[in-house]
Amino acid sequence: MEQEADGPCAGLPAHGPEDPGPGRGQWLCRGTVRREILDVSMTVDGSLLVTATDRSIQLVKAAAQAAADRLAHDIIAYDVSDVLSITDAFVLASAPNDRQVKSIVDEIEERLQKELGAKPVRREGDRDARWILLDYVDIVVHVQHSEERVFYALERLWKDCPELELPEDAVKTRGKTAEHAGVAGAAGTGPSGSGSSVETDGELR
């Protein structure tokens, strides 16, 4: 039986495919950085109100486009500004092997610096490249190996927050895990000796 974490992370597995560490792990604990979303801002018609700054949204869109250009799959972004004081938005993306995870992160970092003059204050997870985090303060980017994405299911923690509009190329990455894995492999960014692929039916579970 798998051991569960205690304290604010109670109910979550103590360890996943990779121990996320203190930086990435904090996003898993509802009691530490996420309160229950009971009072998010609503529009008159009852839809969730986006309260992230224009700068944050600009960074999100640039990061999502860069990830899509490097064949990330299941790119999604959430406005968490109404429930967190530490950042405005999250960008989530995945890849089927560790080498591609790193390639996606490198592209995001280069693109945001070149186009928007933004540099991350922290980059974490390069050693294993299974879950790399880029912290821009205004936004936080999580690029995960497909197995980590399924195991930790960050979307489930933040699904009650408004989903941010992304470039069309990023939207088209939803549910195309297997297709992107094949294209990336043909392009030379497929599984390496240290990377493993995850078999799917074309959708992230």
C-alpha positions as CSV (number, residue, x, y, z in Angstrom):
1,M,0.0,0.0,0.0
2,E,1.4,3.4,-1.0
3,Q,2.3,5.7,1.9
4,E,0.6,9.0,2.0
5,A,2.0,12.3,3.1
6,D,1.1,13.9,6.4
7,G,0.2,17.4,7.4
8,P,-0.9,19.9,4.7
9,C,-0.3,17.3,2.0
10,A,-2.4,14.6,3.6
11,G,-4.1,12.4,1.1
12,L,-1.4,12.8,-1.5
13,P,1.3,10.2,-2.2
14,A,4.4,10.8,-0.2
15,H,6.6,10.0,-3.3
16,G,5.8,9.8,-7.0
17,P,8.0,8.7,-9.9
18,E,10.3,11.4,-8.9
19,D,10.4,13.2,-5.5
20,P,9.4,16.7,-6.6
21,G,11.5,18.4,-4.0
22,P,10.6,21.5,-2.0
23,G,10.1,23.9,-4.9
24,R,8.0,21.8,-7.2
25,G,6.4,19.9,-4.3
26,Q,4.8,23.0,-2.8
27,W,2.4,23.2,-5.7
28,L,0.9,19.8,-4.6
29,C,-0.1,20.9,-1.1
30,R,-3.5,22.6,-0.8
31,G,-3.0,23.5,2.8
32,T,0.2,25.5,2.2
33,V,-0.2,27.5,-0.9
34,R,-3.8,26.9,-2.0
35,R,-6.9,27.6,-0.1
36,E,-10.2,25.9,-1.1
37,I,-11.5,28.0,-4.0
38,L,-14.8,29.1,-2.6
39,D,-14.6,32.8,-3.3
40,V,-13.1,33.2,-6.7
41,S,-14.3,36.3,-8.6
42,M,-17.3,35.8,-10.8
43,T,-18.6,37.8,-13.7
44,V,-22.3,38.8,-14.0
45,D,-23.1,35.7,-16.1
46,G,-21.5,33.4,-13.5
47,S,-18.3,32.6,-15.5
48,L,-14.9,32.8,-13.7
49,L,-13.3,36.2,-13.9
50,V,-9.7,36.4,-15.1
51,T,-7.7,38.7,-12.7
52,A,-4.2,38.1,-13.9
53,T,-2.3,41.1,-15.1
54,D,-1.8,41.8,-18.8
55,R,2.0,41.2,-18.3
56,S,1.3,37.7,-16.9
57,I,-1.1,36.8,-19.7
58,Q,1.5,38.0,-22.2
59,L,4.1,35.7,-20.6
60,V,1.6,32.8,-20.5
61,K,0.9,33.1,-24.2
62,A,4.5,33.3,-25.2
63,A,5.4,30.3,-23.0
64,A,2.6,28.3,-24.4
65,Q,3.5,29.1,-28.0
66,A,7.2,28.2,-27.3
67,A,6.1,24.9,-25.8
68,A,3.9,24.1,-28.7
69,D,6.7,24.9,-31.2
70,R,8.8,22.2,-29.4
71,L,5.9,19.7,-29.6
72,A,4.8,19.7,-26.0
73,H,1.4,18.1,-25.5
74,D,-1.6,19.0,-23.4
75,I,-0.6,22.6,-22.8
76,I,-3.0,24.4,-20.5
77,A,-2.8,27.5,-18.3
78,Y,-4.7,28.7,-15.2
79,D,-5.3,32.1,-13.7
80,V,-4.5,31.6,-10.0
81,S,-4.2,35.3,-9.1
82,D,-7.4,35.3,-7.2
83,V,-6.4,32.5,-4.8
84,L,-2.6,32.9,-4.5
85,S,-0.5,35.9,-3.6
86,I,2.7,34.4,-4.9
87,T,2.0,34.2,-8.7
88,D,-0.7,35.1,-11.2
89,A,-0.7,32.0,-13.5
90,F,0.5,28.5,-14.1
91,V,1.4,27.0,-17.4
92,L,1.4,23.2,-17.6
93,A,2.9,21.2,-20.5
94,S,4.2,17.7,-21.0
95,A,6.6,15.6,-23.1
96,P,7.0,11.8,-23.4
97,N,10.7,11.7,-22.5
98,D,13.2,13.7,-20.4
99,R,15.3,15.0,-23.3
100,Q,12.2,16.7,-24.8
101,V,11.2,18.1,-21.5
102,K,14.5,19.9,-21.3
103,S,14.2,21.0,-24.9
104,I,10.8,22.6,-24.2
105,V,12.0,24.4,-21.1
106,D,15.1,25.7,-22.9
107,E,12.9,27.1,-25.7
108,I,10.5,28.7,-23.3
109,E,13.3,30.3,-21.3
110,E,15.0,31.6,-24.5
111,R,11.8,32.8,-26.1
112,L,10.6,34.8,-23.0
113,Q,14.0,36.4,-22.6
114,K,14.3,37.3,-26.3
115,E,10.8,38.5,-26.9
116,L,9.7,39.9,-23.5
117,G,13.0,40.5,-21.6
118,A,11.9,38.0,-18.9
119,K,14.3,35.9,-17.0
120,P,13.3,33.2,-14.5
121,V,14.2,33.8,-10.8
122,R,14.4,30.1,-10.4
123,R,14.8,27.0,-12.5
124,E,14.4,23.6,-10.8
125,G,14.5,20.0,-11.9
126,D,17.2,19.9,-14.6
127,R,19.1,17.0,-13.0
128,D,16.5,14.4,-13.9
129,A,14.5,16.5,-16.4
130,R,11.3,14.7,-15.4
131,W,9.6,17.8,-14.0
132,I,11.3,21.2,-14.6
133,L,9.9,24.4,-13.1
134,L,10.5,27.9,-14.4
135,D,9.5,30.6,-11.9
136,Y,9.0,34.1,-13.4
137,V,7.2,35.4,-10.3
138,D,4.3,36.6,-12.4
139,I,3.9,33.1,-13.8
140,V,5.2,29.6,-13.0
141,V,5.8,27.1,-15.9
142,H,5.7,23.4,-15.2
143,V,7.0,21.1,-17.9
144,Q,6.6,17.4,-16.9
145,H,7.4,14.0,-18.3
146,S,4.1,12.4,-19.2
147,E,4.3,10.0,-16.4
148,E,4.7,12.8,-13.8
149,R,1.9,14.7,-15.4
150,V,-0.5,11.7,-15.0
151,F,0.7,10.9,-11.5
152,Y,0.7,14.3,-9.9
153,A,-2.3,15.6,-11.9
154,L,-1.8,19.3,-11.1
155,E,-4.8,20.2,-13.2
156,R,-7.0,18.5,-10.6
157,L,-5.7,20.9,-7.9
158,W,-6.3,24.0,-10.0
159,K,-9.3,23.1,-12.2
160,D,-11.6,25.5,-10.3
161,C,-9.5,28.5,-11.4
162,P,-10.2,30.3,-14.7
163,E,-8.5,28.7,-17.7
164,L,-6.5,31.2,-19.7
165,E,-6.9,31.6,-23.5
166,L,-3.8,30.2,-25.3
167,P,-2.5,30.5,-28.9
168,E,-4.2,28.1,-31.4
169,D,-1.0,26.0,-31.7
170,A,-1.1,25.4,-28.0
171,V,-4.8,24.5,-27.9
172,K,-4.2,22.0,-30.7
173,T,-1.8,20.0,-28.5
174,R,-4.6,18.7,-26.2
175,G,-5.0,14.9,-26.4
176,K,-2.2,14.4,-28.9
177,T,0.4,12.6,-26.6
178,A,1.1,9.7,-28.9
179,E,1.1,11.8,-32.1
180,H,3.6,14.3,-30.7
181,A,5.8,11.5,-29.3
182,G,6.1,10.1,-32.8
183,V,6.9,13.4,-34.4
184,A,9.5,14.3,-31.7
185,G,11.1,10.9,-32.1
186,A,11.5,11.4,-35.8
187,A,12.9,14.8,-35.3
188,G,15.7,13.4,-33.0
189,T,14.2,14.5,-29.7
190,G,12.7,11.1,-28.9
191,P,13.5,8.8,-26.1
192,S,17.2,8.7,-25.2
193,G,18.9,6.2,-23.0
194,S,17.8,8.0,-19.8
195,G,14.3,8.9,-21.1
196,S,11.3,6.6,-21.1
197,S,8.1,6.9,-23.1
198,V,4.6,6.5,-21.8
199,E,2.1,4.5,-23.8
200,T,-1.2,6.1,-24.3
201,D,-4.2,5.9,-26.5
202,G,-3.6,9.5,-27.7
203,E,-4.9,11.2,-24.6
204,L,-3.3,12.2,-21.3
205,R,-5.0,10.3,-18.5
